[in-house]
Amino acid sequence: MVQNELLENSDLDDLESLSVSDEKIETRRLRPLASFFDFDVSIRPTQAKDRISRRNIYIGILLGIALIALGFLSDFGAVDDSLFAKDALLSADTVVSSSFSAAWLFVALGLFLIITRVLLLFYGRDYFIGHKFAAVVIQKPFEHSKRIADSLNEYIGVRYRTRIVNVLGLTSFTQHIIDLQHPNETKTIPLYITKNGENISQKWEDLARQLQKPAVFNTADGIIEIEPQDIQKSLPDLISEGKVAISDQNLYKIPRSFKIVEDAESCQIDPQIRDSAFSLFSGIMCFSAFFCILFFSFIFHLPLSYIPLLFVGLILFVVIPLALFLRRKRVIISSQGIRIKSKWLFFPSIGFLIRPKELEYIYVFQSSYDLKYTLVIGADGLTAHIGRGLSKEDLEWLRNFINAQIKHFMCH
């Protein structure tokens, strides 16, 4: 394949012969395919492959087979004596027809899962990094592989970013990504991907030094460079050294997006916006499921012994989804650090504490997927996204205000 051909060539200058694509510049950050990725660039030339996890693909295929089996095992015809046919006085033809339709719905969904998972086996990206050039090979089903290359001098730096991964509109987790950034994101090469951000700053610094590139952040205001010696310094130390600017102008001109409560020991900030991965569609589906249970309970005159099950359904399909959907964040700043809490139906949780020495950065970021702004508070192995969906101006005010509170409570 292309990578073997590249590595067999000891003279990296021959990579100049690789055709650079004339496609339009892609600015949207590409989603990584692998859930964990570790590109070893300590020795070059080197190569790596980014693929969907085989485990996830096989799980999807097995689930599809199970759905198809469930469809074929459903009762297509002999339902005349079913509970629905007797108690609801439905005609046998109607019951057979609805059962048949439901069974084939399972079969269709199973086939869809299997086909899409099989196609993912043929989708991937291959990467090569030499001493002077880097190359990307993009593979898609039913298409010829696309190979693009460029000089390492054209790469901006080693970027660290976080990405919120939404799981079926129900929950989410944070993905930590370090990549070799190019102005054309199609040429950007992932270097390290993980769900566990522990020691991510050390990894970021090591990769920047190995590739002899600056460490960079993409904030809402553009790209900023971080000096290697400052990567692992705490934010209070950077503020004390004057490397993080704080403006006193409009410091207490509080936007309507926030509610601030201060005393001598702490400062509490409540963003006035819901902060949850639980989508409106998921909430509607849960509510609909509960009312369907109530409807069939009324139609079929279920006995009183089913009331505890209805109570469980109320908790699972109404109370918990409502709490998830209406969740809000609370930020408390004190000499102990920054505590991030979640408010569940107006009752705050204990949350988690980021201690001063663990606090690394606070920046406003814009998602390259839905273009929403969010304030990210970063610590080694931990990130908190605050105020996602608020305006850039309000979040920039919040960043400056939190930095001022850090200076007041943590810098002595």
N, C-alpha and C positions, 0 to 999 in steps of 0.2 A: 504493500500500500504506500501512500504518499509519505507517511512518517518514516518508514523504513528506508525509503529512497533518500529522504533528507538526511537521516542520521548516518547513512553509509558515505555521505559526501563530507569529507573532513574539511574541505575548504568552504567556509560559510559564505564567502563572497559569491559562490555560485547561486546562492539563494536570490541574487538580484534577478535571475532569470524567471523567478516566479511572477506570474502576472498579477498585478494589483487591480482589484475590481474597480470598474468605473461606476458602480452603483451609487445611488444617492447616499448622503451621509445619514447614518442612523444615530439619533440622539437618545432614543429610549433604551434604558439599561436592560439587557437581556436577562431573562430569568434563567438561573442555573438549572441544569437537568438533574444533577446528583444532589442528594441530601447531605452527603459528606464528600469532600474533595480536598486532596492535599497534593499539590504540584511541587515536586522537589526540584528547585532551581539552583541548588548549591553547586551542582556540577552541570556545565553546559557544553555542548548542546543537549537538550532534554526534550521529552515529549510526554503528553498525558491525554487521556480520553475522558470526556464528560458524557455520561450515559445515564438514562433513567435506571434506577435500581432494579435488577432482575427480580429481586424479592417482591417488590411492589407490583411488577408486571405479572408474576406468577400468581400472586394473591388475587389480582383482578381477573385473571383467566379462570381460576378456581371458583371465584364468586359467580362469574358468568355461567360456568357449567352447572353450579348449584341452582341458579335461577332457572335455567333451561329444564333441569331435572324436576324442579318444583312445578314448573308449568305442565310438564307431561304427566306428573303424578296427580295433578288436580283432577277432580271428578268432572268429566266432560258431559256425561249423560245420565248416569244413574243417580239422580238427585230428587226423584219424585217424593221420597220419604224424608227429605231433609227437614231440619228445623224451620228453615225459611219458607219452604213450600207448605208446611202444615200451619205454622203459627201466623204467618203473614198472608196466607191464602193466595199466594202467587201461583200463576199457571206454571206447569212444568216446562213449557216451551220458553217462557221468560227466564226461568232459573237456569235452564240449560244454556241459553244464549249468553246470559251474563257471565256464567261460569266459564264458558268457552272463550269469551273475550278477555276475561281476567287471566286465564291460563296463557293465552297467546301474548298478553302483555308481558308476563314473566319471560317467555321465550324470546321476545323481541329485545327486551332489556339485556338479557344474558348474551345474546348474539352481539349486541352493540358493545358491551364490555369486552368481549373476547376480541372482536375485530380491532377496536381502538388500542387494546393492550398489545396485540400482535404487531400493529403498525409502529408502536413505540420502540420495538426491538430494532427497527431500521432507521431510527432517528438519533442523531448524536452530533457531537462536535469533537474534533481532534485538534490538539494544539502542539506547536513546536516553538521553542525559544532557543536561539543560538547566542553567539556573542555580538552579532551586529543586526540580525534580522529575527523577526518572529512571523509565524504563519498560522492561519486558522483554516481548517477544512470543515465545511458544514455539510452534513449528510441528512437527506430527507427521503422518505419513501417515494418511489416513482420518479425521482429526479437524479440527475447526475450530480456528483459531489462538486461543491464550489470551493475553490482554493483561493485565499487572499493572503497577501503578505505585505509587510512593511518594515522599514528600518526601525530599530529600537529607539533611535533618536526622536522618532515621531511620537513615541508614547509619552504621556504627560507625567505619569508617576505611579506609585503603588497606592491604590485607593482602599480605604476601609469604609464599609457601609453596612447598614443593617436593613433588613427587609422583613416586613410583616407578612407571614404566610397565612392566608385565610383558609380554614378547613371547612368546606361545605357550608359556609355562612354561619357555623355554630360556634367555633372557637378559633384561636390563632396562636401562632408561636413566632418567635423572632429568629431569623436566620442571619448569622454573621458571615460577611463575605469580604475577602481581600482579593483585589484583582489588579492586573496591570492595565491601566486605563489608557485608551486611545480616544482621540476626538470623535472618531467614528466607532460607535459602540459595537458594531459588528466585529471589529478587530480586537475589542477588549478581551483579555484572557484571564479567566478565573485562576487564582493561585491557592486559595484556601476557603473552604465552605464548611460551616459547622452550626449545629443548634446550640452547642455549649461554648459560650464566649470566654471561658476561663483562659487566662494568659493570652488573650487575643492581641493585646498591645505588644507583648514580647514577640509574638509571631509577626505582627505588622512591621515592627522595627527590623527584625531579622531579614524579612523578604526585601524590604527597601534597601538595606545594606548589601544584600547578595546581588541584587539587580542594579545597584548603584543609581537608584532613582529616588526622587524626593517622595516623602510620605504625604499623601494629599487627601483632603476631604472635599466632597461636593456639597456645599451648603446652598441654601436658597439664594444667596447673593453671589454664588459662583464658586470657583475652586480656590481653596486656601492650602498652603503648604505648611507642614509641621516639621520643625527641626528634629532630627533623629534623637538628640539629647532631651527633647521636650516630650517625646511620645509617651513616656511612662511617668511623667511628673503629674502630681495631682492638680486639679483645678484651683484649689485654694493657694497652692504654691505659685502657680502661674499668675493668679490675681495679685498675690503679694509682690511678685517680681515685676508687676506692671505690664505683663505680656498679654493680658486680657483687659481691654478697655471697658470702662464703665462710665456711662453718661448720666449726670445728675439732672439733665434737662428732661422735663416731663416724667420724672421718676414716679411721682405720686399722682399723675394724671391717669388714673386707673380706667382702662377700657371697660365697657359694660360686659365684656366677655368673661370677666373675672370678679370674684368676691374675695376681698383680702381682710383677714383678721390678724392683728398684731398685738403682742404684749412684750414684756421685757425678756421673756425666755424663748419665744419662737414667733414665727410668721406662718400663717396658714393661708394657702391659696386654693380656691375652688373654681376651676374652669366651669363656666356655665354652658356646657355642651356634653351630650352623652358620649361615652368613650368605650365602645364595645364592638367586637367582631361579629356579634350576633346580628344577622341581617333582618330587615323588615320581612323579607320573603319567608325566612325560617320561622319568624314569629307568627306570621299568618298561617303557615302550615301546621304549627303546633296548636294554635287556637282552633283551627278547623278540625284537627284530629279529635280534640276534646269535645267539641260540639257534635261531631259525628257519633262519638260514644254516647253522649246524652240522647241523641235522636234515636239511635237503635235501642237504647235501654227503654225509652218510652214506647217505641213501636212494638217491641217484643215482650213488654211487661216483665222485665227481669225482676226477680225476687229481691227482698230487702237485704239478703246476704251479699248482694253485689255492691252495696253502698260503700264499703271500705275500698273496693276497687275503683269506684268513681272518685273517692277522695284522693287516692294515689294518682289517678289520672289528672285531677285538678292540680296537684303539686307538680307533676312531671311536665304537663302540657300547658299550664297557665302561669303558676307562681314562679317557677324557675326560669322559663323563657322571658317572663316580664322583668325579673331581676337582672337577667343577662342583658336584655335589650336596653334597659334604663340605667345601666351601670355608669357611674361617673368617677373621675379621679379626684384625689385630694393630695396636695403637696404641702408638707410641713417642714420648714427649715429651722434648725436650731444649732447649738454648738455641737450636738452629737452627730449631725449630718443632715441628710435629706431623707425624710420618710415619705414613701409613696403608698397611699391607701386607695382602695376601691370602695365606693359607696353602693351597697346593694339595697335597693328599695329604701333609701334614706338612712341605712344603718352602715356606718363605716367599718371596714375590716381592720385588723391589726396592721396589715401591709408589710412592707420590708424597708429596712434602713440601709442607706448608702452612707457609709462613714466618710469623713473628710479625706482621709488618705486614699480611699477607694475611688473617689469622684474624679473623673477624667475629663469630661467635656460636656458642654451644653450648646447645641446648635439647632437652628431651624432648618429643616430639610423639606424638600418637595418630592413627593413620590413621582417616579417616572411613569407609573402605570395609570393612576387616576388623577395626577396633578394636584393632589391635596397637600397642604402644608401641615407639618407637625413639629413640635419641639421634642427633641430627643435628649434625655439625660443619660449619659453613658458612664458605666463603671466597668471594671475588669470582669467580664463574664456576665454582665447584667446591663440591660437597657430598659428605659421607661419612656413610652411615647405619650406625650401630654398634649391635649387640645387639638387632636387631629381633626382637620376640617375648618379650623378658624382661619382668619385672614393672616397673611404674612406679617402685616404691620402689628397686629395684636400679639402675635407670637414673638416678634422681635422685641416688643416692649417687655413681654414676660421674661425673655432670656436676660435682658439687661437688669430687670428687677431682681431676678433670682441671683444673678452675679453680685448685685449690690448687697443682698441679704447674706450671701456667702462671705463677702468681705466683712460685714458687720459681725457675724456670729462665729466665723471660723478662722479668720486671719487676725493674728495677734502679734 
